[in-house]
Amino acid sequence: MKHRSHPGISQRLKRAEGHLRSTIQMIESGRPCLDLAQQLHAVESAISNAKKELIHDHMEHCLDAMEPKKALKEMRALSKYT
């Protein structure tokens, strides 16, 4: 199921992919560790924000439509990813 937020999440992940590619190139070219740590932080943050947005969107649009027992089960499953 595609949600209105999916294109934005996809953009965030593509940005993270670019940061990751850049980080790999930086490692291979021998850039300072501080620069690498900063770049890895950007990758991690982009992925974390994409995950949060996906989970929140799912909670708003999918869980509301489920029967309460099924929604609770799904919330428990989602909680391991937060």
Secondary structure, DSSP 8 states (H G I E B T S, - for coil): ---TTHHHHHHHHHHHHHHHHHHHHHHHTT--HHHHHHHHHHHHHHHHHHHHHHHHHHHHHTGGGS-HHHHHHHHHHHHTT-
